[in-house]
Amino acid sequence: MKKILILNGPNLNMLGQREPDIYGHQTLDDIQTMCADHAAQAGIAIDFRQSNHEGEIVTWIQQEKDRIDGLIINAAAYTHTSVAIHDALKLLNVPVIEVHLSDPETRESFRHHSYIAPVAKACFKGHGAKGYLMALDALCKE
Ligand code: DQA
């Protein structure tokens, strides 16, 4: 059975309370449940995690690199700052898909650059939680 690691970066644990006009009213638990249901229907396994710590995300990528068939990452603010996560993703020999609830390119200019994009096969942004399901579908086709 295919195993997909889904990583979420800082402040995504606050979804539901956090700027709902931008990120919607769903919590991260709601998104995890949506992903788990979708994965079960597709016959794949997911491991869904969130961290507010850059180094923890780097460590998870290193630890799981030989155990997964694909990775979905919403690195949140680290998208725009983290060479360390970029470098860790380069260790992977499996496809990486970047996801954002909002479309960062239509927001402040400091959100326009992504350190994830050069190592990602695709990016789903601006589709809200549905972007995670689109990413799962894309990885199922791999
Ligand atoms: C985000 C967009 C980022 O710019 C922001 O820092 C986030 C969330 C999104 O999902 O839209 O925390 O990754």
Backbone and ligand atoms as CSV (ligand in chain L), in Angstrom:
chain,resi,resn,atom,element,x,y,z
A,1,MET,N,N,0.843,-1.201,0.000
A,1,MET,CA,C,0.000,0.000,0.000
A,1,MET,C,C,0.878,1.252,0.000
A,2,LYS,N,N,0.525,2.185,-0.911
A,2,LYS,CA,C,1.292,3.435,-0.981
A,2,LYS,C,C,1.174,4.220,0.318
A,3,LYS,N,N,2.288,4.801,0.763
A,3,LYS,CA,C,2.238,5.639,1.966
A,3,LYS,C,C,2.658,7.068,1.621
A,4,ILE,N,N,1.809,8.017,1.977
A,4,ILE,CA,C,2.062,9.427,1.690
A,4,ILE,C,C,2.207,10.185,3.010
A,5,LEU,N,N,3.299,10.912,3.133
A,5,LEU,CA,C,3.513,11.777,4.304
A,5,LEU,C,C,2.978,13.172,3.977
A,6,ILE,N,N,2.151,13.718,4.867
A,6,ILE,CA,C,1.587,15.061,4.671
A,6,ILE,C,C,2.093,15.943,5.810
A,7,LEU,N,N,2.911,16.936,5.456
A,7,LEU,CA,C,3.520,17.801,6.471
A,7,LEU,C,C,2.928,19.203,6.418
A,8,ASN,N,N,2.671,19.740,7.587
A,8,ASN,CA,C,2.105,21.090,7.736
A,8,ASN,C,C,3.001,21.920,8.636
A,9,GLY,N,N,3.274,23.144,8.200
A,9,GLY,CA,C,4.187,24.011,8.928
A,9,GLY,C,C,3.507,24.909,9.954
A,10,PRO,N,N,4.228,25.944,10.390
A,10,PRO,CA,C,3.825,26.758,11.536
A,10,PRO,C,C,2.489,27.479,11.367
A,11,ASN,N,N,1.782,27.543,12.469
A,11,ASN,CA,C,0.500,28.248,12.611
A,11,ASN,C,C,-0.671,27.542,11.937
A,12,LEU,N,N,-0.402,26.447,11.226
A,12,LEU,CA,C,-1.527,25.732,10.614
A,12,LEU,C,C,-2.344,24.987,11.676
A,13,ASN,N,N,-1.751,24.779,12.858
A,13,ASN,CA,C,-2.518,24.219,13.986
A,13,ASN,C,C,-3.597,25.196,14.469
A,14,MET,N,N,-3.520,26.445,14.035
A,14,MET,CA,C,-4.496,27.455,14.472
A,14,MET,C,C,-5.619,27.661,13.458
A,15,LEU,N,N,-5.636,26.844,12.401
A,15,LEU,CA,C,-6.713,26.994,11.399
A,15,LEU,C,C,-8.067,26.888,12.093
A,16,GLY,N,N,-9.008,27.664,11.570
A,16,GLY,CA,C,-10.324,27.733,12.220
A,16,GLY,C,C,-10.440,29.043,12.982
A,17,GLN,N,N,-9.340,29.362,13.731
A,17,GLN,CA,C,-9.283,30.638,14.463
A,17,GLN,C,C,-8.474,31.666,13.693
A,18,ARG,N,N,-7.585,31.188,12.824
A,18,ARG,CA,C,-6.581,32.048,12.198
A,18,ARG,C,C,-7.114,32.666,10.908
A,19,GLU,N,N,-7.228,33.983,10.869
A,19,GLU,CA,C,-7.621,34.710,9.662
A,19,GLU,C,C,-8.609,33.905,8.794
A,20,PRO,N,N,-9.809,33.636,9.321
A,20,PRO,CA,C,-10.744,32.777,8.572
A,20,PRO,C,C,-11.154,33.348,7.218
A,21,ASP,N,N,-11.039,34.687,7.085
A,21,ASP,CA,C,-11.359,35.296,5.784
A,21,ASP,C,C,-10.374,34.828,4.711
A,22,ILE,N,N,-9.156,34.463,5.126
A,22,ILE,CA,C,-8.140,33.978,4.175
A,22,ILE,C,C,-8.117,32.449,4.144
A,23,TYR,N,N,-8.142,31.830,5.345
A,23,TYR,CA,C,-7.893,30.384,5.414
A,23,TYR,C,C,-9.151,29.539,5.619
A,24,GLY,N,N,-10.292,30.198,5.806
A,24,GLY,CA,C,-11.537,29.448,5.974
A,24,GLY,C,C,-11.766,29.040,7.422
A,25,HIS,N,N,-12.846,28.298,7.630
A,25,HIS,CA,C,-13.280,27.957,8.985
A,25,HIS,C,C,-12.918,26.526,9.383
A,26,GLN,N,N,-12.379,25.759,8.442
A,26,GLN,CA,C,-12.008,24.384,8.778
A,26,GLN,C,C,-10.770,24.359,9.669
A,27,THR,N,N,-10.754,23.438,10.609
A,27,THR,CA,C,-9.569,23.251,11.448
A,27,THR,C,C,-8.612,22.271,10.760
A,28,LEU,N,N,-7.390,22.184,11.296
A,28,LEU,CA,C,-6.446,21.218,10.721
A,28,LEU,C,C,-6.942,19.785,10.945
A,29,ASP,N,N,-7.627,19.558,12.066
A,29,ASP,CA,C,-8.223,18.232,12.306
A,29,ASP,C,C,-9.261,17.905,11.233
A,30,ASP,N,N,-10.048,18.919,10.833
A,30,ASP,CA,C,-11.040,18.696,9.766
A,30,ASP,C,C,-10.317,18.290,8.474
A,31,ILE,N,N,-9.216,18.998,8.174
A,31,ILE,CA,C,-8.476,18.710,6.933
A,31,ILE,C,C,-7.861,17.306,7.009
A,32,GLN,N,N,-7.347,16.961,8.197
A,32,GLN,CA,C,-6.777,15.615,8.366
A,32,GLN,C,C,-7.848,14.544,8.119
A,33,THR,N,N,-9.047,14.767,8.655
A,33,THR,CA,C,-10.138,13.801,8.469
A,33,THR,C,C,-10.510,13.681,6.986
A,34,MET,N,N,-10.589,14.838,6.296
A,34,MET,CA,C,-10.879,14.818,4.850
A,34,MET,C,C,-9.836,14.001,4.101
A,35,CYS,N,N,-8.558,14.239,4.447
A,35,CYS,CA,C,-7.457,13.523,3.778
A,35,CYS,C,C,-7.521,12.026,4.076
A,36,ALA,N,N,-7.812,11.686,5.333
A,36,ALA,CA,C,-7.860,10.265,5.720
A,36,ALA,C,C,-8.994,9.552,4.981
A,37,ASP,N,N,-10.153,10.210,4.869
A,37,ASP,CA,C,-11.293,9.606,4.159
A,37,ASP,C,C,-10.955,9.414,2.683
A,38,HIS,N,N,-10.341,10.442,2.099
A,38,HIS,CA,C,-9.982,10.400,0.673
A,38,HIS,C,C,-8.954,9.295,0.420
A,39,ALA,N,N,-7.976,9.215,1.318
A,39,ALA,CA,C,-6.927,8.198,1.171
A,39,ALA,C,C,-7.517,6.795,1.302
A,40,ALA,N,N,-8.437,6.615,2.248
A,40,ALA,CA,C,-9.055,5.292,2.445
A,40,ALA,C,C,-9.797,4.863,1.177
A,41,GLN,N,N,-10.505,5.823,0.566
A,41,GLN,CA,C,-11.226,5.503,-0.682
A,41,GLN,C,C,-10.260,5.131,-1.806
A,42,ALA,N,N,-9.088,5.781,-1.801
A,42,ALA,CA,C,-8.099,5.532,-2.859
A,42,ALA,C,C,-7.218,4.326,-2.541
A,43,GLY,N,N,-7.347,3.787,-1.330
A,43,GLY,CA,C,-6.550,2.618,-0.941
A,43,GLY,C,C,-5.089,2.941,-0.661
A,44,ILE,N,N,-4.850,4.149,-0.141
A,44,ILE,CA,C,-3.480,4.520,0.242
A,44,ILE,C,C,-3.459,4.901,1.728
A,45,ALA,N,N,-2.253,4.887,2.288
A,45,ALA,CA,C,-2.104,5.237,3.700
A,45,ALA,C,C,-1.497,6.634,3.814
A,46,ILE,N,N,-1.969,7.404,4.789
A,46,ILE,CA,C,-1.352,8.721,5.009
A,46,ILE,C,C,-0.835,8.845,6.437
A,47,ASP,N,N,0.181,9.677,6.561
A,47,ASP,CA,C,0.731,10.049,7.865
A,47,ASP,C,C,0.684,11.576,7.862
A,48,PHE,N,N,-0.177,12.164,8.679
A,48,PHE,CA,C,-0.486,13.607,8.637
A,48,PHE,C,C,0.103,14.267,9.884
A,49,ARG,N,N,0.980,15.237,9.691
A,49,ARG,CA,C,1.667,15.862,10.843
A,49,ARG,C,C,1.727,17.378,10.708
A,50,GLN,N,N,1.875,18.050,11.846
A,50,GLN,CA,C,2.069,19.514,11.863
A,50,GLN,C,C,3.152,19.848,12.874
A,51,SER,N,N,3.990,20.831,12.512
A,51,SER,CA,C,4.968,21.328,13.480
A,51,SER,C,C,5.170,22.822,13.315
A,52,ASN,N,N,5.433,23.470,14.447
A,52,ASN,CA,C,5.797,24.891,14.422
A,52,ASN,C,C,7.314,25.074,14.360
A,53,HIS,N,N,8.052,23.971,14.246
A,53,HIS,CA,C,9.513,24.016,14.342
A,53,HIS,C,C,10.166,23.525,13.048
A,54,GLU,N,N,10.959,24.389,12.449
A,54,GLU,CA,C,11.623,24.092,11.180
A,54,GLU,C,C,12.462,22.812,11.280
A,55,GLY,N,N,13.273,22.708,12.342
A,55,GLY,CA,C,14.168,21.554,12.489
A,55,GLY,C,C,13.399,20.248,12.620
A,56,GLU,N,N,12.238,20.300,13.249
A,56,GLU,CA,C,11.434,19.081,13.401
A,56,GLU,C,C,10.941,18.606,12.025
A,57,ILE,N,N,10.562,19.563,11.194
A,57,ILE,CA,C,10.106,19.214,9.838
A,57,ILE,C,C,11.265,18.598,9.050
A,58,VAL,N,N,12.458,19.188,9.169
A,58,VAL,CA,C,13.654,18.647,8.495
A,58,VAL,C,C,13.915,17.220,8.985
A,59,THR,N,N,13.849,17.011,10.286
A,59,THR,CA,C,14.105,15.677,10.855
A,59,THR,C,C,13.071,14.663,10.363
A,60,TRP,N,N,11.804,15.060,10.312
A,60,TRP,CA,C,10.761,14.131,9.827
A,60,TRP,C,C,11.033,13.728,8.374
A,61,ILE,N,N,11.431,14.690,7.542
A,61,ILE,CA,C,11.715,14.364,6.131
A,61,ILE,C,C,12.874,13.361,6.070
A,62,GLN,N,N,13.928,13.613,6.849
A,62,GLN,CA,C,15.079,12.700,6.857
A,62,GLN,C,C,14.673,11.303,7.319
A,63,GLN,N,N,13.884,11.251,8.405
A,63,GLN,CA,C,13.514,9.947,8.996
A,63,GLN,C,C,12.620,9.134,8.070
A,64,GLU,N,N,11.745,9.807,7.342
A,64,GLU,CA,C,10.730,9.091,6.552
A,64,GLU,C,C,11.155,8.874,5.108
A,65,LYS,N,N,12.286,9.403,4.709
A,65,LYS,CA,C,12.624,9.465,3.277
A,65,LYS,C,C,12.609,8.106,2.566
A,66,ASP,N,N,12.977,7.043,3.269
A,66,ASP,CA,C,12.995,5.724,2.620
A,66,ASP,C,C,11.743,4.904,2.919
A,67,ARG,N,N,10.780,5.523,3.602
A,67,ARG,CA,C,9.579,4.772,4.014
A,67,ARG,C,C,8.327,5.249,3.303
A,68,ILE,N,N,8.472,6.276,2.434
A,68,ILE,CA,C,7.272,6.874,1.834
A,68,ILE,C,C,7.327,6.813,0.308
A,69,ASP,N,N,6.132,6.914,-0.290
A,69,ASP,CA,C,6.025,6.896,-1.755
A,69,ASP,C,C,5.758,8.287,-2.312
A,70,GLY,N,N,5.545,9.254,-1.445
A,70,GLY,CA,C,5.313,10.622,-1.894
A,70,GLY,C,C,5.134,11.520,-0.685
A,71,LEU,N,N,5.293,12.814,-0.895
A,71,LEU,CA,C,5.179,13.755,0.211
A,71,LEU,C,C,4.376,14.973,-0.234
A,72,ILE,N,N,3.439,15.378,0.615
A,72,ILE,CA,C,2.668,16.603,0.402
A,72,ILE,C,C,3.093,17.571,1.500
A,73,ILE,N,N,3.433,18.784,1.130
A,73,ILE,CA,C,3.871,19.741,2.142
A,73,ILE,C,C,3.219,21.102,1.969
A,74,ASN,N,N,2.590,21.569,3.054
A,74,ASN,CA,C,2.230,22.973,3.194
A,74,ASN,C,C,3.189,23.513,4.250
A,75,ALA,N,N,4.291,24.070,3.789
A,75,ALA,CA,C,5.328,24.530,4.727
A,75,ALA,C,C,4.955,25.855,5.375
A,76,ALA,N,N,3.774,26.394,5.033
A,76,ALA,CA,C,3.291,27.663,5.612
A,76,ALA,C,C,4.373,28.736,5.464
A,77,ALA,N,N,4.653,29.496,6.519
A,77,ALA,CA,C,5.615,30.605,6.384
A,77,ALA,C,C,7.016,30.125,6.000
A,78,TYR,N,N,7.366,28.876,6.371
A,78,TYR,CA,C,8.697,28.364,5.998
A,78,TYR,C,C,8.860,28.204,4.487
A,79,THR,N,N,7.741,28.174,3.773
A,79,THR,CA,C,7.797,28.152,2.304
A,79,THR,C,C,8.694,29.266,1.779
A,80,HIS,N,N,8.561,30.420,2.441
A,80,HIS,CA,C,9.187,31.640,1.927
A,80,HIS,C,C,10.557,31.921,2.538
A,81,THR,N,N,10.991,31.053,3.461
A,81,THR,CA,C,12.246,31.339,4.187
A,81,THR,C,C,13.217,30.165,4.270
A,82,SER,N,N,12.738,28.920,4.099
A,82,SER,CA,C,13.550,27.798,4.582
A,82,SER,C,C,14.399,27.094,3.526
A,83,VAL,N,N,15.674,27.455,3.505
A,83,VAL,CA,C,16.638,26.705,2.692
A,83,VAL,C,C,16.812,25.302,3.297
A,84,ALA,N,N,16.677,25.196,4.621
A,84,ALA,CA,C,16.856,23.893,5.291
A,84,ALA,C,C,15.797,22.884,4.842
A,85,ILE,N,N,14.555,23.313,4.721
A,85,ILE,CA,C,13.502,22.387,4.249
A,85,ILE,C,C,13.716,22.091,2.764
A,86,HIS,N,N,14.094,23.103,1.987
A,86,HIS,CA,C,14.433,22.892,0.566
A,86,HIS,C,C,15.506,21.795,0.444
A,87,ASP,N,N,16.573,21.923,1.225
A,87,ASP,CA,C,17.674,20.951,1.147
A,87,ASP,C,C,17.214,19.555,1.573
A,88,ALA,N,N,16.395,19.486,2.620
A,88,ALA,CA,C,15.902,18.173,3.089
A,88,ALA,C,C,15.043,17.521,2.012
A,89,LEU,N,N,14.207,18.301,1.347
A,89,LEU,CA,C,13.332,17.737,0.302
A,89,LEU,C,C,14.154,17.185,-0.860
A,90,LYS,N,N,15.332,17.766,-1.073
A,90,LYS,CA,C,16.206,17.277,-2.149
A,90,LYS,C,C,16.752,15.886,-1.863
A,91,LEU,N,N,16.661,15.433,-0.597
A,91,LEU,CA,C,17.101,14.074,-0.249
A,91,LEU,C,C,16.142,13.015,-0.787
A,92,LEU,N,N,14.917,13.435,-1.113
A,92,LEU,CA,C,13.872,12.464,-1.452
A,92,LEU,C,C,13.985,11.998,-2.896
A,93,ASN,N,N,13.695,10.723,-3.085
A,93,ASN,CA,C,13.622,10.161,-4.438
A,93,ASN,C,C,12.176,9.895,-4.839
A,94,VAL,N,N,11.249,10.509,-4.122
A,94,VAL,CA,C,9.811,10.331,-4.405
A,94,VAL,C,C,9.223,11.710,-4.696
A,95,PRO,N,N,8.060,11.760,-5.391
A,95,PRO,CA,C,7.499,13.069,-5.739
A,95,PRO,C,C,7.017,13.881,-4.532
A,96,VAL,N,N,7.255,15.175,-4.645
A,96,VAL,CA,C,6.841,16.143,-3.617
A,96,VAL,C,C,5.791,17.054,-4.247
A,97,ILE,N,N,4.691,17.284,-3.534
A,97,ILE,CA,C,3.671,18.227,-4.006
A,97,ILE,C,C,3.518,19.333,-2.958
A,98,GLU,N,N,3.574,20.565,-3.427
A,98,GLU,CA,C,3.414,21.749,-2.561
A,98,GLU,C,C,1.932,22.124,-2.525
A,99,VAL,N,N,1.445,22.445,-1.338
A,99,VAL,CA,C,0.038,22.856,-1.185
A,99,VAL,C,C,-0.031,24.134,-0.365
A,100,HIS,N,N,-0.941,25.017,-0.757
A,100,HIS,CA,C,-1.293,26.192,0.066
A,100,HIS,C,C,-2.800,26.376,0.020
A,101,LEU,N,N,-3.361,26.703,1.156
A,101,LEU,CA,C,-4.808,26.973,1.218
A,101,LEU,C,C,-5.138,28.220,0.405
A,102,SER,N,N,-4.366,29.279,0.637
A,102,SER,CA,C,-4.536,30.531,-0.106
A,102,SER,C,C,-3.616,30.492,-1.332
A,103,ASP,N,N,-3.670,31.543,-2.131
A,103,ASP,CA,C,-2.696,31.660,-3.226
A,103,ASP,C,C,-1.679,32.727,-2.837
A,104,PRO,N,N,-0.513,32.310,-2.333
A,104,PRO,CA,C,0.468,33.281,-1.822
A,104,PRO,C,C,0.876,34.324,-2.869
A,105,GLU,N,N,0.814,33.957,-4.134
A,105,GLU,CA,C,1.268,34.903,-5.170
A,105,GLU,C,C,0.335,36.080,-5.364
A,106,THR,N,N,-0.875,35.981,-4.846
A,106,THR,CA,C,-1.808,37.111,-4.940
A,106,THR,C,C,-1.802,37.938,-3.653
A,107,ARG,N,N,-0.895,37.593,-2.730
A,107,ARG,CA,C,-0.857,38.280,-1.430
A,107,ARG,C,C,0.400,39.161,-1.326
A,108,GLU,N,N,0.873,39.421,-0.124
A,108,GLU,CA,C,2.018,40.318,0.070
A,108,GLU,C,C,3.224,39.803,-0.728
A,109,SER,N,N,4.104,40.742,-1.132
A,109,SER,CA,C,5.227,40.340,-1.993
A,109,SER,C,C,6.177,39.359,-1.296
A,110,PHE,N,N,6.257,39.416,0.059
A,110,PHE,CA,C,7.177,38.484,0.739
A,110,PHE,C,C,6.695,37.037,0.648
A,111,ARG,N,N,5.461,36.832,0.181
A,111,ARG,CA,C,4.966,35.454,0.010
A,111,ARG,C,C,5.138,34.957,-1.423
A,112,HIS,N,N,5.716,35.783,-2.285
A,112,HIS,CA,C,5.751,35.409,-3.705
A,112,HIS,C,C,6.823,34.375,-4.022
A,113,HIS,N,N,7.880,34.341,-3.202
A,113,HIS,CA,C,8.945,33.365,-3.476
A,113,HIS,C,C,8.742,32.098,-2.642
A,114,SER,N,N,8.904,30.942,-3.297
A,114,SER,CA,C,8.797,29.660,-2.596
A,114,SER,C,C,10.104,28.886,-2.728
A,115,TYR,N,N,10.655,28.466,-1.570
A,115,TYR,CA,C,11.826,27.576,-1.578
A,115,TYR,C,C,11.405,26.120,-1.813
A,116,ILE,N,N,10.094,25.861,-1.768
A,116,ILE,CA,C,9.608,24.489,-1.997
A,116,ILE,C,C,9.449,24.245,-3.499
A,117,ALA,N,N,9.024,25.281,-4.223
A,117,ALA,CA,C,8.678,25.121,-5.646
A,117,ALA,C,C,9.760,24.429,-6.477
A,118,PRO,N,N,11.058,24.774,-6.325
A,118,PRO,CA,C,12.069,24.127,-7.184
A,118,PRO,C,C,12.201,22.620,-6.951
A,119,VAL,N,N,11.729,22.125,-5.805
A,119,VAL,CA,C,11.856,20.684,-5.518
A,119,VAL,C,C,10.501,19.971,-5.567
A,120,ALA,N,N,9.467,20.696,-5.982
A,120,ALA,CA,C,8.121,20.105,-6.031
A,120,ALA,C,C,7.721,19.813,-7.474
A,121,LYS,N,N,7.003,18.712,-7.624
A,121,LYS,CA,C,6.544,18.314,-8.952
A,121,LYS,C,C,5.343,19.153,-9.387
A,122,ALA,N,N,4.548,19.575,-8.406
A,122,ALA,CA,C,3.346,20.370,-8.697
A,122,ALA,C,C,2.996,21.177,-7.466
A,123,CYS,N,N,2.153,22.172,-7.664
A,123,CYS,CA,C,1.685,22.994,-6.536
A,123,CYS,C,C,0.193,23.240,-6.699
A,124,PHE,N,N,-0.575,22.989,-5.632
A,124,PHE,CA,C,-2.002,23.319,-5.627
A,124,PHE,C,C,-2.199,24.430,-4.609
A,125,LYS,N,N,-2.611,25.600,-5.071
A,125,LYS,CA,C,-2.746,26.754,-4.182
A,125,LYS,C,C,-4.025,27.506,-4.489
A,126,GLY,N,N,-4.610,28.051,-3.417
A,126,GLY,CA,C,-5.815,28.850,-3.599
A,126,GLY,C,C,-7.088,28.017,-3.701
A,127,HIS,N,N,-7.001,26.723,-3.420
A,127,HIS,CA,C,-8.194,25.858,-3.487
A,127,HIS,C,C,-8.685,25.485,-2.088
A,128,GLY,N,N,-8.144,26.134,-1.054
A,128,GLY,CA,C,-8.521,25.755,0.307
A,128,GLY,C,C,-8.101,24.320,0.592
A,129,ALA,N,N,-8.866,23.666,1.490
A,129,ALA,CA,C,-8.520,22.298,1.904
A,129,ALA,C,C,-8.556,21.316,0.729
A,130,LYS,N,N,-9.350,21.643,-0.279
A,130,LYS,CA,C,-9.452,20.757,-1.448
A,130,LYS,C,C,-8.085,20.533,-2.115
A,131,GLY,N,N,-7.172,21.509,-1.956
A,131,GLY,CA,C,-5.837,21.379,-2.536
A,131,GLY,C,C,-5.103,20.141,-2.033
A,132,TYR,N,N,-5.357,19.769,-0.755
A,132,TYR,CA,C,-4.714,18.565,-0.210
A,132,TYR,C,C,-5.231,17.315,-0.944
A,133,LEU,N,N,-6.540,17.321,-1.254
A,133,LEU,CA,C,-7.128,16.153,-1.933
A,133,LEU,C,C,-6.630,16.090,-3.375
A,134,MET,N,N,-6.470,17.272,-3.992
A,134,MET,CA,C,-5.929,17.323,-5.353
A,134,MET,C,C,-4.501,16.770,-5.359
A,135,ALA,N,N,-3.745,17.106,-4.326
A,135,ALA,CA,C,-2.365,16.607,-4.224
A,135,ALA,C,C,-2.356,15.090,-4.037
A,136,LEU,N,N,-3.271,14.580,-3.202
A,136,LEU,CA,C,-3.356,13.120,-3.013
A,136,LEU,C,C,-3.693,12.433,-4.333
A,137,ASP,N,N,-4.651,13.006,-5.076
A,137,ASP,CA,C,-5.017,12.415,-6.378
A,137,ASP,C,C,-3.820,12.402,-7.318
A,138,ALA,N,N,-3.057,13.512,-7.325
A,138,ALA,CA,C,-1.885,13.591,-8.209
A,138,ALA,C,C,-0.874,12.501,-7.832
A,139,LEU,N,N,-0.677,12.266,-6.531
A,139,LEU,CA,C,0.299,11.253,-6.119
A,139,LEU,C,C,-0.205,9.836,-6.396
A,140,CYS,N,N,-1.506,9.647,-6.341
A,140,CYS,CA,C,-2.082,8.321,-6.660
A,140,CYS,C,C,-1.796,7.936,-8.090
A,141,LYS,N,N,-1.729,8.942,-8.960
A,141,LYS,CA,C,-1.498,8.678,-10.397
A,141,LYS,C,C,-0.027,8.385,-10.689
A,142,GLU,N,N,0.858,8.626,-9.714
A,142,GLU,CA,C,2.308,8.445,-9.949
A,142,GLU,C,C,2.641,6.967,-10.096
L,1,DQA,C1,C,-0.010,29.268,3.537
L,1,DQA,C2,C,0.485,30.557,2.863
L,1,DQA,C3,C,1.708,31.090,3.568
L,1,DQA,O1,O,2.145,32.306,2.935
L,1,DQA,C4,C,1.408,31.391,5.018
L,1,DQA,O2,O,2.571,31.810,5.708
L,1,DQA,C5,C,0.761,30.264,5.721
L,1,DQA,C6,C,-0.238,29.468,5.021
L,1,DQA,C7,C,-1.333,28.761,2.918
L,1,DQA,O3,O,-1.659,27.603,3.156
L,1,DQA,O4,O,-2.041,29.525,2.255
L,1,DQA,O5,O,0.962,30.055,6.915
L,1,DQA,O6,O,0.972,28.261,3.322
